[in-house]
Amino acid sequence: MNAKDFIKALPGTDYQYFDVEAAVNSIKDGEYARMAYCAKVHAENLLRKCPAEDLQAALEQLVLRKDDLDFPWFPARVVCHDILGQTAFVDLAGLRDAIAAEGGDPRAVNPKVPTLSLIHI
């Protein structure tokens, strides 16, 4: 399965979208209509972000309600609560300092997902 197979043109525009309903129904006919909203959002996330070689298994796990794989989730961003976010950022800063002290490139230490900490002032 390839996510590109489910990219459709929005009629009358230059825009494209992922046809999540078609992707889900290709695994189990009619299942999209029975899915909870959050499962539909998860399916769209998989179509957009999941590596092509893992997409079929990840969608099957969601659609067929399996639990034999790690939970496949590819967040667009992470928002941390004020106290927890500060701790994570301090850990990253400390790790960068340690990498630099050993002669490494501290710029290589970054979260894979854009992260934001909400701090109350």
C-alpha positions as CSV (number, residue, x, y, z in Angstrom):
1,M,0.0,0.0,0.0
2,N,1.2,3.5,-0.9
3,A,-0.2,6.7,0.5
4,K,0.2,8.3,-2.9
5,D,-2.5,6.0,-4.2
6,F,-5.0,7.8,-1.9
7,I,-4.1,11.4,-2.8
8,K,-7.0,12.9,-4.7
9,A,-7.5,16.3,-6.4
10,L,-10.1,18.6,-4.9
11,P,-12.4,19.4,-7.8
12,G,-12.1,22.9,-9.2
13,T,-8.9,23.7,-7.3
14,D,-5.2,23.0,-7.3
15,Y,-5.5,21.4,-3.9
16,Q,-5.1,17.8,-3.0
17,Y,-6.2,15.7,0.0
18,F,-5.7,12.2,1.4
19,D,-8.8,10.1,0.8
20,V,-8.8,8.4,4.2
21,E,-12.1,6.8,3.6
22,A,-10.8,5.0,0.5
23,A,-7.7,3.8,2.3
24,V,-9.6,2.4,5.3
25,N,-12.3,0.8,3.1
26,S,-9.5,-0.8,1.0
27,I,-8.7,-2.9,4.1
28,K,-12.2,-3.6,5.2
29,D,-15.1,-2.6,3.1
30,G,-17.5,-0.1,4.8
31,E,-15.3,0.2,7.9
32,Y,-14.7,4.0,7.6
33,A,-18.4,4.7,8.3
34,R,-18.2,2.6,11.6
35,M,-15.0,4.1,12.9
36,A,-14.9,6.6,15.8
37,Y,-13.8,10.1,14.9
38,C,-10.5,9.8,16.7
39,A,-9.7,6.6,14.7
40,K,-10.4,8.5,11.5
41,V,-7.9,11.2,12.6
42,H,-5.4,8.5,13.4
43,A,-5.9,6.9,10.0
44,E,-5.3,10.3,8.3
45,N,-2.1,10.7,10.4
46,L,-0.9,7.3,9.2
47,L,-1.5,8.2,5.6
48,R,0.3,11.4,5.9
49,K,3.3,10.4,8.1
50,C,3.8,6.6,8.2
51,P,6.7,5.2,6.2
52,A,5.5,3.5,3.0
53,E,6.9,0.1,4.0
54,D,4.9,0.2,7.3
55,L,1.7,1.8,6.1
56,Q,-0.3,-1.4,5.3
57,A,0.5,-3.1,8.6
58,A,-0.2,0.1,10.6
59,L,-3.6,0.8,8.9
60,E,-4.5,-2.9,9.3
61,Q,-3.7,-2.7,13.0
62,L,-6.0,0.3,13.3
63,V,-8.9,-0.9,11.1
64,L,-8.9,-4.5,12.1
65,R,-8.3,-3.6,15.8
66,K,-5.1,-5.6,16.2
67,D,-2.5,-5.0,18.9
68,D,0.5,-6.9,17.6
69,L,2.6,-3.9,16.6
70,D,3.8,-0.8,18.6
71,F,1.2,1.9,18.4
72,P,2.0,3.7,15.2
73,W,1.6,7.5,15.8
74,F,3.5,10.3,14.1
75,P,2.6,13.6,15.9
76,A,3.0,16.8,14.0
77,R,4.0,18.6,17.2
78,V,4.2,18.1,21.0
79,V,3.0,20.6,23.4
80,C,4.4,20.2,26.9
81,H,2.8,21.5,30.1
82,D,4.8,24.2,31.8
83,I,6.6,22.2,34.5
84,L,7.1,19.0,32.4
85,G,8.1,21.0,29.3
86,Q,10.7,23.0,31.2
87,T,12.3,19.8,32.5
88,A,12.5,18.2,29.1
89,F,14.1,21.4,27.6
90,V,16.6,21.5,30.5
91,D,17.5,17.8,29.8
92,L,18.0,18.7,26.1
93,A,20.2,21.6,27.0
94,G,22.2,19.5,29.3
95,L,22.7,16.8,26.7
96,R,23.8,19.4,24.2
97,D,26.4,20.7,26.7
98,A,27.7,17.2,27.3
99,I,27.9,16.5,23.5
100,A,29.8,19.8,23.0
101,A,32.2,19.0,25.9
102,E,33.1,15.7,24.2
103,G,33.7,17.5,20.9
104,G,30.5,16.6,19.2
105,D,28.0,18.8,17.4
106,P,25.3,20.0,19.9
107,R,23.1,21.0,17.0
108,A,22.6,17.2,16.3
109,V,20.6,16.9,19.6
110,N,17.0,18.0,18.7
111,P,13.6,16.4,19.1
112,K,12.3,14.6,16.1
113,V,9.0,16.4,16.5
114,P,8.6,20.2,16.9
115,T,8.1,20.8,20.6
116,L,6.6,23.8,22.4
117,S,6.5,24.4,26.2
118,L,3.6,26.4,27.6
119,I,4.8,28.5,30.4
120,H,2.5,30.5,32.6
121,I,3.8,33.9,33.6
